[in-house]
Amino acid sequence: CFYERGPEELKAASKMARFGKDDWVCKKVGFTRCLYAQMTKQQFFPPKGVTMPPVSHPMYRNWENGVKLSCAFEMLYSKNS
């Protein structure tokens, strides 16, 4: 789970091998209130190579949550492969 990540999972997320850095798309994703709160309140530093818009950008929070979700998918994939 992204909320309880460890060093091994962070290695997989830093590579972003499966859920790449170049092919981002905007999609609506549903979360429970608890999961959304955990994801948005968790401190996060994007992997190197991932370009984020400035914090003042109106879509910054959406981008940040999308990168967190992609990293979570990357960690989950590496854990189960």
PDB file with SEQRES, HELIX, SHEET and CRYST1 records, atoms N, CA, C and O in Angstrom:
SEQRES   1 A   81  CYS PHE TYR GLU ARG GLY PRO GLU GLU LEU LYS ALA ALA          
SEQRES   2 A   81  SER LYS MET ALA ARG PHE GLY LYS ASP ASP TRP VAL CYS          
SEQRES   3 A   81  LYS LYS VAL GLY PHE THR ARG CYS LEU TYR ALA GLN MET          
SEQRES   4 A   81  THR LYS GLN GLN PHE PHE PRO PRO LYS GLY VAL THR MET          
SEQRES   5 A   81  PRO PRO VAL SER HIS PRO MET TYR ARG ASN TRP GLU ASN          
SEQRES   6 A   81  GLY VAL LYS LEU SER CYS ALA PHE GLU MET LEU TYR SER          
SEQRES   7 A   81  LYS ASN SER                                                  
HELIX    1 AA1 PHE A    2  GLU A    4  5                                   3    
HELIX    2 AA2 PRO A    7  LYS A   15  1                                   9    
HELIX    3 AA3 ARG A   33  LYS A   41  1                                   9    
HELIX    4 AA4 TYR A   60  ASN A   80  1                                  21    
CRYST1    1.000    1.000    1.000  90.00  90.00  90.00 P 1           1          
ATOM      1  N   CYS A   1       0.840  -1.178   0.000  1.00  0.00           N  
ATOM      2  CA  CYS A   1       0.000   0.000   0.000  1.00  0.00           C  
ATOM      3  C   CYS A   1       0.888   1.246   0.000  1.00  0.00           C  
ATOM      4  O   CYS A   1       1.940   1.254   0.640  1.00  0.00           O  
ATOM      5  N   PHE A   2       0.489   2.264  -0.688  1.00  0.00           N  
ATOM      6  CA  PHE A   2       1.294   3.479  -0.793  1.00  0.00           C  
ATOM      7  C   PHE A   2       1.511   4.125   0.566  1.00  0.00           C  
ATOM      8  O   PHE A   2       2.579   4.675   0.834  1.00  0.00           O  
ATOM      9  N   TYR A   3       0.518   4.060   1.406  1.00  0.00           N  
ATOM     10  CA  TYR A   3       0.583   4.720   2.704  1.00  0.00           C  
ATOM     11  C   TYR A   3       1.662   4.094   3.591  1.00  0.00           C  
ATOM     12  O   TYR A   3       2.287   4.792   4.389  1.00  0.00           O  
ATOM     13  N   GLU A   4       1.881   2.795   3.458  1.00  0.00           N  
ATOM     14  CA  GLU A   4       2.861   2.076   4.285  1.00  0.00           C  
ATOM     15  C   GLU A   4       4.033   1.596   3.437  1.00  0.00           C  
ATOM     16  O   GLU A   4       4.379   0.415   3.468  1.00  0.00           O  
ATOM     17  N   ARG A   5       4.629   2.485   2.699  1.00  0.00           N  
ATOM     18  CA  ARG A   5       5.705   2.094   1.791  1.00  0.00           C  
ATOM     19  C   ARG A   5       7.032   1.981   2.530  1.00  0.00           C  
ATOM     20  O   ARG A   5       7.269   2.655   3.533  1.00  0.00           O  
ATOM     21  N   GLY A   6       7.897   1.101   2.002  1.00  0.00           N  
ATOM     22  CA  GLY A   6       9.216   0.903   2.575  1.00  0.00           C  
ATOM     23  C   GLY A   6      10.291   1.141   1.528  1.00  0.00           C  
ATOM     24  O   GLY A   6       9.979   1.499   0.393  1.00  0.00           O  
ATOM     25  N   PRO A   7      11.554   0.946   1.892  1.00  0.00           N  
ATOM     26  CA  PRO A   7      12.660   1.203   0.966  1.00  0.00           C  
ATOM     27  C   PRO A   7      12.601   0.367  -0.314  1.00  0.00           C  
ATOM     28  O   PRO A   7      12.942   0.861  -1.389  1.00  0.00           O  
ATOM     29  N   GLU A   8      12.172  -0.892  -0.211  1.00  0.00           N  
ATOM     30  CA  GLU A   8      12.120  -1.748  -1.393  1.00  0.00           C  
ATOM     31  C   GLU A   8      11.081  -1.229  -2.385  1.00  0.00           C  
ATOM     32  O   GLU A   8      11.321  -1.194  -3.592  1.00  0.00           O  
ATOM     33  N   GLU A   9       9.927  -0.829  -1.859  1.00  0.00           N  
ATOM     34  CA  GLU A   9       8.879  -0.317  -2.730  1.00  0.00           C  
ATOM     35  C   GLU A   9       9.282   1.021  -3.363  1.00  0.00           C  
ATOM     36  O   GLU A   9       8.951   1.292  -4.517  1.00  0.00           O  
ATOM     37  N   LEU A  10       9.988   1.840  -2.609  1.00  0.00           N  
ATOM     38  CA  LEU A  10      10.413   3.135  -3.148  1.00  0.00           C  
ATOM     39  C   LEU A  10      11.402   2.971  -4.294  1.00  0.00           C  
ATOM     40  O   LEU A  10      11.422   3.787  -5.215  1.00  0.00           O  
ATOM     41  N   LYS A  11      12.224   1.922  -4.247  1.00  0.00           N  
ATOM     42  CA  LYS A  11      13.140   1.648  -5.357  1.00  0.00           C  
ATOM     43  C   LYS A  11      12.366   1.394  -6.640  1.00  0.00           C  
ATOM     44  O   LYS A  11      12.694   1.926  -7.701  1.00  0.00           O  
ATOM     45  N   ALA A  12      11.323   0.562  -6.521  1.00  0.00           N  
ATOM     46  CA  ALA A  12      10.501   0.250  -7.697  1.00  0.00           C  
ATOM     47  C   ALA A  12       9.801   1.500  -8.207  1.00  0.00           C  
ATOM     48  O   ALA A  12       9.704   1.704  -9.417  1.00  0.00           O  
ATOM     49  N   ALA A  13       9.315   2.334  -7.304  1.00  0.00           N  
ATOM     50  CA  ALA A  13       8.611   3.550  -7.715  1.00  0.00           C  
ATOM     51  C   ALA A  13       9.561   4.547  -8.374  1.00  0.00           C  
ATOM     52  O   ALA A  13       9.153   5.292  -9.264  1.00  0.00           O  
ATOM     53  N   SER A  14      10.809   4.568  -7.952  1.00  0.00           N  
ATOM     54  CA  SER A  14      11.747   5.529  -8.531  1.00  0.00           C  
ATOM     55  C   SER A  14      12.087   5.191  -9.979  1.00  0.00           C  
ATOM     56  O   SER A  14      12.434   6.080 -10.757  1.00  0.00           O  
ATOM     57  N   LYS A  15      11.991   3.910 -10.348  1.00  0.00           N  
ATOM     58  CA  LYS A  15      12.283   3.503 -11.731  1.00  0.00           C  
ATOM     59  C   LYS A  15      11.131   3.815 -12.674  1.00  0.00           C  
ATOM     60  O   LYS A  15      11.352   4.183 -13.827  1.00  0.00           O  
ATOM     61  N   MET A  16       9.904   3.670 -12.190  1.00  0.00           N  
ATOM     62  CA  MET A  16       8.710   3.884 -13.004  1.00  0.00           C  
ATOM     63  C   MET A  16       8.820   3.132 -14.333  1.00  0.00           C  
ATOM     64  O   MET A  16       8.606   3.711 -15.398  1.00  0.00           O  
ATOM     65  N   ALA A  17       9.153   1.841 -14.266  1.00  0.00           N  
ATOM     66  CA  ALA A  17       9.380   1.031 -15.457  1.00  0.00           C  
ATOM     67  C   ALA A  17       8.082   0.629 -16.158  1.00  0.00           C  
ATOM     68  O   ALA A  17       8.036   0.618 -17.388  1.00  0.00           O  
ATOM     69  N   ARG A  18       7.044   0.303 -15.421  1.00  0.00           N  
ATOM     70  CA  ARG A  18       5.792  -0.185 -16.020  1.00  0.00           C  
ATOM     71  C   ARG A  18       4.781   0.923 -16.263  1.00  0.00           C  
ATOM     72  O   ARG A  18       4.111   0.940 -17.296  1.00  0.00           O  
ATOM     73  N   PHE A  19       4.672   1.824 -15.341  1.00  0.00           N  
ATOM     74  CA  PHE A  19       3.691   2.905 -15.437  1.00  0.00           C  
ATOM     75  C   PHE A  19       4.461   4.191 -15.659  1.00  0.00           C  
ATOM     76  O   PHE A  19       4.604   5.012 -14.753  1.00  0.00           O  
ATOM     77  N   GLY A  20       4.956   4.355 -16.884  1.00  0.00           N  
ATOM     78  CA  GLY A  20       5.948   5.337 -17.277  1.00  0.00           C  
ATOM     79  C   GLY A  20       5.699   6.781 -16.926  1.00  0.00           C  
ATOM     80  O   GLY A  20       4.650   7.162 -16.407  1.00  0.00           O  
ATOM     81  N   LYS A  21       6.698   7.559 -17.227  1.00  0.00           N  
ATOM     82  CA  LYS A  21       6.700   8.978 -16.909  1.00  0.00           C  
ATOM     83  C   LYS A  21       6.189   9.820 -18.063  1.00  0.00           C  
ATOM     84  O   LYS A  21       5.929  11.009 -17.882  1.00  0.00           O  
ATOM     85  N   ASP A  22       6.039   9.240 -19.237  1.00  0.00           N  
ATOM     86  CA  ASP A  22       5.766  10.027 -20.433  1.00  0.00           C  
ATOM     87  C   ASP A  22       4.319   9.994 -20.905  1.00  0.00           C  
ATOM     88  O   ASP A  22       3.893  10.878 -21.647  1.00  0.00           O  
ATOM     89  N   ASP A  23       3.574   9.006 -20.494  1.00  0.00           N  
ATOM     90  CA  ASP A  23       2.232   8.841 -21.063  1.00  0.00           C  
ATOM     91  C   ASP A  23       1.126   9.091 -20.032  1.00  0.00           C  
ATOM     92  O   ASP A  23       0.299   8.217 -19.773  1.00  0.00           O  
ATOM     93  N   TRP A  24       1.122  10.281 -19.454  1.00  0.00           N  
ATOM     94  CA  TRP A  24       0.118  10.640 -18.455  1.00  0.00           C  
ATOM     95  C   TRP A  24      -1.173  11.041 -19.153  1.00  0.00           C  
ATOM     96  O   TRP A  24      -1.147  11.701 -20.191  1.00  0.00           O  
ATOM     97  N   VAL A  25      -2.284  10.646 -18.586  1.00  0.00           N  
ATOM     98  CA  VAL A  25      -3.602  11.068 -19.054  1.00  0.00           C  
ATOM     99  C   VAL A  25      -4.441  11.445 -17.832  1.00  0.00           C  
ATOM    100  O   VAL A  25      -4.194  10.959 -16.729  1.00  0.00           O  
ATOM    101  N   CYS A  26      -5.414  12.297 -18.031  1.00  0.00           N  
ATOM    102  CA  CYS A  26      -6.313  12.693 -16.940  1.00  0.00           C  
ATOM    103  C   CYS A  26      -7.541  11.793 -16.965  1.00  0.00           C  
ATOM    104  O   CYS A  26      -8.235  11.709 -17.978  1.00  0.00           O  
ATOM    105  N   LYS A  27      -7.804  11.126 -15.859  1.00  0.00           N  
ATOM    106  CA  LYS A  27      -8.984  10.279 -15.710  1.00  0.00           C  
ATOM    107  C   LYS A  27      -9.551  10.488 -14.320  1.00  0.00           C  
ATOM    108  O   LYS A  27      -8.813  10.771 -13.377  1.00  0.00           O  
ATOM    109  N   LYS A  28     -10.851  10.349 -14.194  1.00  0.00           N  
ATOM    110  CA  LYS A  28     -11.500  10.464 -12.901  1.00  0.00           C  
ATOM    111  C   LYS A  28     -11.397   9.109 -12.198  1.00  0.00           C  
ATOM    112  O   LYS A  28     -11.739   8.072 -12.767  1.00  0.00           O  
ATOM    113  N   VAL A  29     -10.918   9.137 -10.949  1.00  0.00           N  
ATOM    114  CA  VAL A  29     -10.745   7.914 -10.168  1.00  0.00           C  
ATOM    115  C   VAL A  29     -11.493   8.094  -8.855  1.00  0.00           C  
ATOM    116  O   VAL A  29     -11.372   9.133  -8.206  1.00  0.00           O  
ATOM    117  N   GLY A  30     -12.261   7.091  -8.467  1.00  0.00           N  
ATOM    118  CA  GLY A  30     -13.020   7.162  -7.225  1.00  0.00           C  
ATOM    119  C   GLY A  30     -12.254   6.569  -6.055  1.00  0.00           C  
ATOM    120  O   GLY A  30     -11.599   5.536  -6.197  1.00  0.00           O  
ATOM    121  N   PHE A  31     -12.334   7.215  -4.904  1.00  0.00           N  
ATOM    122  CA  PHE A  31     -11.709   6.745  -3.669  1.00  0.00           C  
ATOM    123  C   PHE A  31     -12.716   6.838  -2.532  1.00  0.00           C  
ATOM    124  O   PHE A  31     -13.642   7.648  -2.584  1.00  0.00           O  
ATOM    125  N   THR A  32     -12.541   6.023  -1.520  1.00  0.00           N  
ATOM    126  CA  THR A  32     -13.297   6.249  -0.297  1.00  0.00           C  
ATOM    127  C   THR A  32     -12.717   7.489   0.373  1.00  0.00           C  
ATOM    128  O   THR A  32     -11.601   7.900   0.055  1.00  0.00           O  
ATOM    129  N   ARG A  33     -13.450   8.075   1.279  1.00  0.00           N  
ATOM    130  CA  ARG A  33     -12.948   9.268   1.968  1.00  0.00           C  
ATOM    131  C   ARG A  33     -11.658   8.960   2.713  1.00  0.00           C  
ATOM    132  O   ARG A  33     -10.728   9.766   2.722  1.00  0.00           O  
ATOM    133  N   CYS A  34     -11.610   7.793   3.333  1.00  0.00           N  
ATOM    134  CA  CYS A  34     -10.428   7.412   4.109  1.00  0.00           C  
ATOM    135  C   CYS A  34      -9.200   7.281   3.205  1.00  0.00           C  
ATOM    136  O   CYS A  34      -8.140   7.821   3.522  1.00  0.00           O  
ATOM    137  N   LEU A  35      -9.332   6.577   2.098  1.00  0.00           N  
ATOM    138  CA  LEU A  35      -8.196   6.406   1.187  1.00  0.00           C  
ATOM    139  C   LEU A  35      -7.753   7.729   0.577  1.00  0.00           C  
ATOM    140  O   LEU A  35      -6.557   7.980   0.429  1.00  0.00           O  
ATOM    141  N   TYR A  36      -8.718   8.574   0.222  1.00  0.00           N  
ATOM    142  CA  TYR A  36      -8.371   9.870  -0.344  1.00  0.00           C  
ATOM    143  C   TYR A  36      -7.622  10.718   0.690  1.00  0.00           C  
ATOM    144  O   TYR A  36      -6.637  11.377   0.361  1.00  0.00           O  
ATOM    145  N   ALA A  37      -8.091  10.695   1.926  1.00  0.00           N  
ATOM    146  CA  ALA A  37      -7.425  11.460   2.989  1.00  0.00           C  
ATOM    147  C   ALA A  37      -6.010  10.944   3.217  1.00  0.00           C  
ATOM    148  O   ALA A  37      -5.084  11.741   3.373  1.00  0.00           O  
ATOM    149  N   GLN A  38      -5.827   9.631   3.238  1.00  0.00           N  
ATOM    150  CA  GLN A  38      -4.492   9.065   3.416  1.00  0.00           C  
ATOM    151  C   GLN A  38      -3.570   9.488   2.282  1.00  0.00           C  
ATOM    152  O   GLN A  38      -2.422   9.868   2.513  1.00  0.00           O  
ATOM    153  N   MET A  39      -4.075   9.421   1.064  1.00  0.00           N  
ATOM    154  CA  MET A  39      -3.238   9.738  -0.090  1.00  0.00           C  
ATOM    155  C   MET A  39      -2.870  11.216  -0.126  1.00  0.00           C  
ATOM    156  O   MET A  39      -1.716  11.553  -0.393  1.00  0.00           O  
ATOM    157  N   THR A  40      -3.817  12.094   0.134  1.00  0.00           N  
ATOM    158  CA  THR A  40      -3.530  13.523   0.017  1.00  0.00           C  
ATOM    159  C   THR A  40      -2.692  14.053   1.172  1.00  0.00           C  
ATOM    160  O   THR A  40      -1.953  15.020   0.989  1.00  0.00           O  
ATOM    161  N   LYS A  41      -2.780  13.461   2.336  1.00  0.00           N  
ATOM    162  CA  LYS A  41      -2.035  13.960   3.491  1.00  0.00           C  
ATOM    163  C   LYS A  41      -0.632  13.367   3.604  1.00  0.00           C  
ATOM    164  O   LYS A  41       0.187  13.856   4.382  1.00  0.00           O  
ATOM    165  N   GLN A  42      -0.355  12.327   2.840  1.00  0.00           N  
ATOM    166  CA  GLN A  42       0.961  11.688   2.883  1.00  0.00           C  
ATOM    167  C   GLN A  42       1.995  12.569   2.188  1.00  0.00           C  
ATOM    168  O   GLN A  42       1.789  12.998   1.053  1.00  0.00           O  
ATOM    169  N   GLN A  43       3.107  12.839   2.874  1.00  0.00           N  
ATOM    170  CA  GLN A  43       4.180  13.613   2.257  1.00  0.00           C  
ATOM    171  C   GLN A  43       4.799  12.791   1.134  1.00  0.00           C  
ATOM    172  O   GLN A  43       5.004  11.585   1.274  1.00  0.00           O  
ATOM    173  N   PHE A  44       5.088  13.443   0.039  1.00  0.00           N  
ATOM    174  CA  PHE A  44       5.521  12.717  -1.157  1.00  0.00           C  
ATOM    175  C   PHE A  44       6.488  13.573  -1.960  1.00  0.00           C  
ATOM    176  O   PHE A  44       6.276  14.770  -2.151  1.00  0.00           O  
ATOM    177  N   PHE A  45       7.547  12.938  -2.420  1.00  0.00           N  
ATOM    178  CA  PHE A  45       8.502  13.576  -3.323  1.00  0.00           C  
ATOM    179  C   PHE A  45       8.498  12.751  -4.596  1.00  0.00           C  
ATOM    180  O   PHE A  45       8.849  11.572  -4.557  1.00  0.00           O  
ATOM    181  N   PRO A  46       8.108  13.338  -5.731  1.00  0.00           N  
ATOM    182  CA  PRO A  46       8.018  12.555  -6.970  1.00  0.00           C  
ATOM    183  C   PRO A  46       9.377  12.007  -7.401  1.00  0.00           C  
ATOM    184  O   PRO A  46      10.414  12.603  -7.110  1.00  0.00           O  
ATOM    185  N   PRO A  47       9.366  10.866  -8.096  1.00  0.00           N  
ATOM    186  CA  PRO A  47      10.621  10.297  -8.588  1.00  0.00           C  
ATOM    187  C   PRO A  47      11.316  11.255  -9.554  1.00  0.00           C  
ATOM    188  O   PRO A  47      10.678  12.099 -10.183  1.00  0.00           O  
ATOM    189  N   LYS A  48      12.619  11.109  -9.654  1.00  0.00           N  
ATOM    190  CA  LYS A  48      13.376  11.935 -10.602  1.00  0.00           C  
ATOM    191  C   LYS A  48      12.880  11.657 -12.008  1.00  0.00           C  
ATOM    192  O   LYS A  48      12.570  10.521 -12.365  1.00  0.00           O  
ATOM    193  N   GLY A  49      12.812  12.700 -12.783  1.00  0.00           N  
ATOM    194  CA  GLY A  49      12.349  12.567 -14.151  1.00  0.00           C  
ATOM    195  C   GLY A  49      10.874  12.865 -14.328  1.00  0.00           C  
ATOM    196  O   GLY A  49      10.415  13.064 -15.453  1.00  0.00           O  
ATOM    197  N   VAL A  50      10.125  12.898 -13.238  1.00  0.00           N  
ATOM    198  CA  VAL A  50       8.707  13.237 -13.314  1.00  0.00           C  
ATOM    199  C   VAL A  50       8.583  14.743 -13.162  1.00  0.00           C  
ATOM    200  O   VAL A  50       8.945  15.304 -12.128  1.00  0.00           O  
ATOM    201  N   THR A  51       8.072  15.389 -14.191  1.00  0.00           N  
ATOM    202  CA  THR A  51       7.920  16.839 -14.129  1.00  0.00           C  
ATOM    203  C   THR A  51       6.537  17.180 -13.608  1.00  0.00           C  
ATOM    204  O   THR A  51       5.529  16.683 -14.110  1.00  0.00           O  
ATOM    205  N   MET A  52       6.502  18.024 -12.607  1.00  0.00           N  
ATOM    206  CA  MET A  52       5.257  18.452 -11.990  1.00  0.00           C  
ATOM    207  C   MET A  52       5.020  19.919 -12.327  1.00  0.00           C  
ATOM    208  O   MET A  52       5.976  20.676 -12.495  1.00  0.00           O  
ATOM    209  N   PRO A  53       3.761  20.327 -12.427  1.00  0.00           N  
ATOM    210  CA  PRO A  53       3.495  21.752 -12.632  1.00  0.00           C  
ATOM    211  C   PRO A  53       3.827  22.521 -11.355  1.00  0.00           C  
ATOM    212  O   PRO A  53       3.970  21.913 -10.294  1.00  0.00           O  
ATOM    213  N   PRO A  54       3.952  23.833 -11.437  1.00  0.00           N  
ATOM    214  CA  PRO A  54       4.218  24.609 -10.226  1.00  0.00           C  
ATOM    215  C   PRO A  54       3.065  24.474  -9.227  1.00  0.00           C  
ATOM    216  O   PRO A  54       1.928  24.205  -9.615  1.00  0.00           O  
ATOM    217  N   VAL A  55       3.364  24.660  -7.957  1.00  0.00           N  
ATOM    218  CA  VAL A  55       2.352  24.515  -6.900  1.00  0.00           C  
ATOM    219  C   VAL A  55       1.186  25.479  -7.124  1.00  0.00           C  
ATOM    220  O   VAL A  55       0.063  25.190  -6.712  1.00  0.00           O  
ATOM    221  N   SER A  56       1.431  26.590  -7.755  1.00  0.00           N  
ATOM    222  CA  SER A  56       0.377  27.576  -8.000  1.00  0.00           C  
ATOM    223  C   SER A  56      -0.564  27.167  -9.136  1.00  0.00           C  
ATOM    224  O   SER A  56      -1.610  27.790  -9.321  1.00  0.00           O  
ATOM    225  N   HIS A  57      -0.212  26.140  -9.889  1.00  0.00           N  
ATOM    226  CA  HIS A  57      -1.038  25.684 -11.010  1.00  0.00           C  
ATOM    227  C   HIS A  57      -2.353  25.113 -10.481  1.00  0.00           C  
ATOM    228  O   HIS A  57      -2.346  24.398  -9.478  1.00  0.00           O  
ATOM    229  N   PRO A  58      -3.486  25.413 -11.135  1.00  0.00           N  
ATOM    230  CA  PRO A  58      -4.774  24.917 -10.642  1.00  0.00           C  
ATOM    231  C   PRO A  58      -4.904  23.381 -10.649  1.00  0.00           C  
ATOM    232  O   PRO A  58      -5.703  22.828  -9.893  1.00  0.00           O  
ATOM    233  N   MET A  59      -4.139  22.705 -11.480  1.00  0.00           N  
ATOM    234  CA  MET A  59      -4.218  21.241 -11.541  1.00  0.00           C  
ATOM    235  C   MET A  59      -3.103  20.554 -10.754  1.00  0.00           C  
ATOM    236  O   MET A  59      -2.913  19.345 -10.883  1.00  0.00           O  
ATOM    237  N   TYR A  60      -2.369  21.307  -9.943  1.00  0.00           N  
ATOM    238  CA  TYR A  60      -1.235  20.723  -9.224  1.00  0.00           C  
ATOM    239  C   TYR A  60      -1.661  19.559  -8.342  1.00  0.00           C  
ATOM    240  O   TYR A  60      -1.032  18.502  -8.383  1.00  0.00           O  
ATOM    241  N   ARG A  61      -2.708  19.721  -7.549  1.00  0.00           N  
ATOM    242  CA  ARG A  61      -3.146  18.650  -6.646  1.00  0.00           C  
ATOM    243  C   ARG A  61      -3.550  17.406  -7.439  1.00  0.00           C  
ATOM    244  O   ARG A  61      -3.268  16.284  -7.018  1.00  0.00           O  
ATOM    245  N   ASN A  62      -4.199  17.599  -8.566  1.00  0.00           N  
ATOM    246  CA  ASN A  62      -4.573  16.454  -9.408  1.00  0.00           C  
ATOM    247  C   ASN A  62      -3.334  15.732  -9.926  1.00  0.00           C  
ATOM    248  O   ASN A  62      -3.279  14.503  -9.916  1.00  0.00           O  
ATOM    249  N   TRP A  63      -2.343  16.492 -10.377  1.00  0.00           N  
ATOM    250  CA  TRP A  63      -1.095  15.892 -10.856  1.00  0.00           C  
ATOM    251  C   TRP A  63      -0.412  15.126  -9.739  1.00  0.00           C  
ATOM    252  O   TRP A  63       0.040  13.998  -9.936  1.00  0.00           O  
ATOM    253  N   GLU A  64      -0.338  15.740  -8.564  1.00  0.00           N  
ATOM    254  CA  GLU A  64       0.335  15.097  -7.435  1.00  0.00           C  
ATOM    255  C   GLU A  64      -0.354  13.781  -7.076  1.00  0.00           C  
ATOM    256  O   GLU A  64       0.311  12.767  -6.863  1.00  0.00           O  
ATOM    257  N   ASN A  65      -1.675  13.800  -7.011  1.00  0.00           N  
ATOM    258  CA  ASN A  65      -2.406  12.570  -6.693  1.00  0.00           C  
ATOM    259  C   ASN A  65      -2.243  11.524  -7.793  1.00  0.00           C  
ATOM    260  O   ASN A  65      -2.170  10.331  -7.500  1.00  0.00           O  
ATOM    261  N   GLY A  66      -2.187  11.950  -9.041  1.00  0.00           N  
ATOM    262  CA  GLY A  66      -1.975  11.011 -10.139  1.00  0.00           C  
ATOM    263  C   GLY A  66      -0.606  10.357 -10.085  1.00  0.00           C  
ATOM    264  O   GLY A  66      -0.471   9.162 -10.350  1.00  0.00           O  
ATOM    265  N   VAL A  67       0.408  11.138  -9.742  1.00  0.00           N  
ATOM    266  CA  VAL A  67       1.758  10.576  -9.619  1.00  0.00           C  
ATOM    267  C   VAL A  67       1.820   9.620  -8.431  1.00  0.00           C  
ATOM    268  O   VAL A  67       2.452   8.567  -8.513  1.00  0.00           O  
ATOM    269  N   LYS A  68       1.172   9.980  -7.341  1.00  0.00           N  
ATOM    270  CA  LYS A  68       1.122   9.076  -6.179  1.00  0.00           C  
ATOM    271  C   LYS A  68       0.452   7.759  -6.557  1.00  0.00           C  
ATOM    272  O   LYS A  68       0.921   6.685  -6.182  1.00  0.00           O  
ATOM    273  N   LEU A  69      -0.638   7.849  -7.294  1.00  0.00           N  
ATOM    274  CA  LEU A  69      -1.350   6.642  -7.716  1.00  0.00           C  
ATOM    275  C   LEU A  69      -0.498   5.797  -8.657  1.00  0.00           C  
ATOM    276  O   LEU A  69      -0.472   4.572  -8.538  1.00  0.00           O  
ATOM    277  N   SER A  70       0.190   6.434  -9.579  1.00  0.00           N  
ATOM    278  CA  SER A  70       1.081   5.702 -10.487  1.00  0.00           C  
ATOM    279  C   SER A  70       2.211   5.023  -9.728  1.00  0.00           C  
ATOM    280  O   SER A  70       2.564   3.881 -10.024  1.00  0.00           O  
ATOM    281  N   CYS A  71       2.773   5.716  -8.760  1.00  0.00           N  
ATOM    282  CA  CYS A  71       3.834   5.113  -7.933  1.00  0.00           C  
ATOM    283  C   CYS A  71       3.291   3.933  -7.138  1.00  0.00           C  
ATOM    284  O   CYS A  71       3.972   2.921  -6.978  1.00  0.00           O  
ATOM    285  N   ALA A  72       2.067   4.063  -6.643  1.00  0.00           N  
ATOM    286  CA  ALA A  72       1.458   2.956  -5.900  1.00  0.00           C  
ATOM    287  C   ALA A  72       1.267   1.744  -6.807  1.00  0.00           C  
ATOM    288  O   ALA A  72       1.514   0.612  -6.391  1.00  0.00           O  
ATOM    289  N   PHE A  73       0.828   1.977  -8.045  1.00  0.00           N  
ATOM    290  CA  PHE A  73       0.695   0.870  -8.996  1.00  0.00           C  
ATOM    291  C   PHE A  73       2.052   0.228  -9.280  1.00  0.00           C  
ATOM    292  O   PHE A  73       2.164  -0.995  -9.362  1.00  0.00           O  
ATOM    293  N   GLU A  74       3.064   1.051  -9.427  1.00  0.00           N  
ATOM    294  CA  GLU A  74       4.419   0.551  -9.681  1.00  0.00           C  
ATOM    295  C   GLU A  74       4.899  -0.321  -8.519  1.00  0.00           C  
ATOM    296  O   GLU A  74       5.466  -1.393  -8.735  1.00  0.00           O  
ATOM    297  N   MET A  75       4.671   0.140  -7.289  1.00  0.00           N  
ATOM    298  CA  MET A  75       5.084  -0.632  -6.113  1.00  0.00           C  
ATOM    299  C   MET A  75       4.304  -1.930  -6.000  1.00  0.00           C  
ATOM    300  O   MET A  75       4.870  -2.974  -5.677  1.00  0.00           O  
ATOM    301  N   LEU A  76       3.007  -1.868  -6.266  1.00  0.00           N  
ATOM    302  CA  LEU A  76       2.179  -3.066  -6.214  1.00  0.00           C  
ATOM    303  C   LEU A  76       2.606  -4.076  -7.258  1.00  0.00           C  
ATOM    304  O   LEU A  76       2.659  -5.274  -6.978  1.00  0.00           O  
ATOM    305  N   TYR A  77       2.912  -3.608  -8.463  1.00  0.00           N  
ATOM    306  CA  TYR A  77       3.369  -4.492  -9.540  1.00  0.00           C  
ATOM    307  C   TYR A  77       4.679  -5.184  -9.162  1.00  0.00           C  
ATOM    308  O   TYR A  77       4.826  -6.393  -9.342  1.00  0.00           O  
ATOM    309  N   SER A  78       5.623  -4.407  -8.639  1.00  0.00           N  
ATOM    310  CA  SER A  78       6.915  -4.991  -8.299  1.00  0.00           C  
ATOM    311  C   SER A  78       6.809  -5.973  -7.143  1.00  0.00           C  
ATOM    312  O   SER A  78       7.559  -6.947  -7.074  1.00  0.00           O  
ATOM    313  N   LYS A  79       5.892  -5.719  -6.253  1.00  0.00           N  
ATOM    314  CA  LYS A  79       5.708  -6.598  -5.086  1.00  0.00           C  
ATOM    315  C   LYS A  79       5.101  -7.939  -5.492  1.00  0.00           C  
ATOM    316  O   LYS A  79       5.386  -8.965  -4.875  1.00  0.00           O  
ATOM    317  N   ASN A  80       4.264  -7.929  -6.529  1.00  0.00           N  
ATOM    318  CA  ASN A  80       3.565  -9.143  -6.947  1.00  0.00           C  
ATOM    319  C   ASN A  80       4.169  -9.815  -8.167  1.00  0.00           C  
ATOM    320  O   ASN A  80       3.605 -10.785  -8.674  1.00  0.00           O  
ATOM    321  N   SER A  81       5.306  -9.323  -8.652  1.00  0.00           N  
ATOM    322  CA  SER A  81       5.906  -9.972  -9.824  1.00  0.00           C  
ATOM    323  C   SER A  81       7.076 -10.845  -9.436  1.00  0.00           C  
ATOM    324  O   SER A  81       7.697 -11.465 -10.299  1.00  0.00           O  
TER     325      SER A  81                                                      
END                                                                             
